[in-house]
Amino acid sequence: MSIEQEISQTEEQGIPVLDVRGEICPYPMMQTNKELDEKNLTALEVLTDHPPALGTIPHEAMKRGYGCEIEEVRSGEWKISLFK
């Protein structure tokens, strides 16, 4: 399944997807924090291709009470699943 098909399937399930591929820190973490702080989300999937975001996004999300799973969806791209 392509990443675009996976995004579509996730959005159909009602889980918002934040695509920050192509962005470098601190933008991916700041954008994720904004989504989590401004919306009452029970889940959010973040797509990134910036390896440092794999440490900053989960850390900040966990401080907000979210669990986290990281999956490499293809070489150099990850999906960070945040959930309550």
C-alpha positions as CSV (number, residue, x, y, z in Angstrom):
1,M,0.0,0.0,0.0
2,S,1.4,3.4,-0.9
3,I,1.7,6.2,1.7
4,E,-1.0,8.1,-0.1
5,Q,-3.4,5.1,0.1
6,E,-2.5,4.7,3.8
7,I,-3.2,8.4,4.5
8,S,-6.6,8.2,2.7
9,Q,-7.5,5.0,4.7
10,T,-6.5,6.7,8.0
11,E,-8.5,9.8,7.3
12,E,-11.6,7.7,6.3
13,Q,-11.3,6.1,9.8
14,G,-11.6,9.6,11.3
15,I,-8.0,10.0,12.3
16,P,-6.4,13.2,11.3
17,V,-3.1,13.1,9.4
18,L,-0.5,15.8,9.8
19,D,2.0,15.7,7.0
20,V,5.3,17.5,7.9
21,R,7.5,15.8,5.4
22,G,10.1,18.2,4.0
23,E,10.1,20.3,7.1
24,I,12.9,20.4,9.6
25,C,13.0,20.9,13.4
26,P,11.6,22.6,15.2
27,Y,8.6,22.9,12.8
28,P,7.4,19.3,12.9
29,M,7.3,19.3,16.7
30,M,5.7,22.8,16.9
31,Q,3.0,22.0,14.3
32,T,2.2,18.7,16.1
33,N,2.0,20.5,19.5
34,K,-0.3,23.1,18.0
35,E,-2.7,20.3,16.6
36,L,-2.7,18.5,20.0
37,D,-3.2,21.7,22.0
38,E,-5.8,23.4,19.9
39,K,-8.0,20.4,19.0
40,N,-9.5,17.8,21.3
41,L,-7.9,14.8,19.5
42,T,-7.9,11.2,20.7
43,A,-5.5,10.3,17.9
44,L,-3.2,11.9,15.3
45,E,-0.9,10.5,12.7
46,V,2.2,12.5,11.9
47,L,4.2,11.8,8.7
48,T,7.8,12.9,8.8
49,D,11.1,12.4,6.9
50,H,13.2,14.3,9.5
51,P,14.9,11.8,11.9
52,P,15.2,14.3,14.8
53,A,11.4,14.6,14.9
54,L,11.3,10.9,16.0
55,G,12.6,12.0,19.4
56,T,11.0,15.4,19.8
57,I,7.4,14.7,18.7
58,P,6.9,11.5,20.9
59,H,8.5,13.3,23.9
60,E,6.2,16.3,23.7
61,A,3.1,14.2,22.9
62,M,3.7,12.0,26.0
63,K,3.9,15.1,28.2
64,R,0.4,15.8,26.9
65,G,-0.8,12.3,27.9
66,Y,-0.6,10.6,24.5
67,G,0.8,7.2,23.7
68,C,3.1,6.8,20.7
69,E,4.0,4.3,18.1
70,I,6.6,4.9,15.3
71,E,6.6,3.0,12.0
72,E,8.9,3.4,9.1
73,V,6.6,3.5,6.1
74,R,9.4,3.6,3.6
75,S,13.1,4.3,3.6
76,G,13.6,7.6,5.3
77,E,9.9,8.3,6.1
78,W,8.0,7.5,9.3
79,K,4.5,7.6,10.6
80,I,4.2,8.6,14.2
81,S,0.8,7.4,15.6
82,L,-0.3,9.4,18.7
83,F,-3.3,8.2,20.7
84,K,-5.0,8.5,24.0
